[in-house]
Amino acid sequence: MAAQERFRLLRVQRFSSGTEQALWHGRSRNTRVAKVLVYMAAIRMPDRPGLPLTPNPNVTCKGAEQQFFSASGDNQAAHLLPGQILIDNTYPWLFLQGEPARLLQNEFAYVDPIHANYNAADRLAERNGMVDAFAAACRAVLTGTGDAERDVANGYHRVWVPGALAAIAAAENESRTEPLPPPLVYGTGPEDYGMILNLEERSQAMNDEEIWDSFEQLSMLDYYRAAFDETPREIEPRSIVTALNALVN
């Protein structure tokens, strides 16, 4: 039934009910990035316990290594952060001690059990620059010399946001090179005005799993971009100061 009805986009009911899930996944990623940037501000503090920080740290981001749980069936455990941050090839939580170190390590293990196409859309964005944007934002905070709340906010708004949006745009361009269903063509004449003229062609395309997956992943990337319309409260100056005080006091 699902295969027969896709040309009418009835299967979108599954995805449209997941519209909020797609937005939540994108917003959650932004929230986790904001939290990690606060930890970067804690790591750069001179009197904090943990490994010493070099004057010009090299910050990289590689594939995620830790996760709290796995998923089954059509779902996968999609990491909320774009990857594993390393500072001079060292895990960032080793620059802290005690509860702050444990909490930072946990940030890199949070996953969302969602349909595999979400993970595919994540990977598209990550390999098109989202990983680099995350690393650059972390480095901007680590090397910043201003107030922590200003540097964290700048790292988010001036480095992470434009870098991640550029990555999503590049991922969308890559996704459009894959087979996609043809756009709906509507009649404009007096006899067919408003009628879908390529219904059969679109029906055949929607019955192809590969084409449907590409179409859905492209839609998810669009929701990831829309997630940036909402700024996480964790990046507000008062929230940054409160979180930082909890980490170092």
Disulfide bonds with the S-S distance in Angstrom:
none
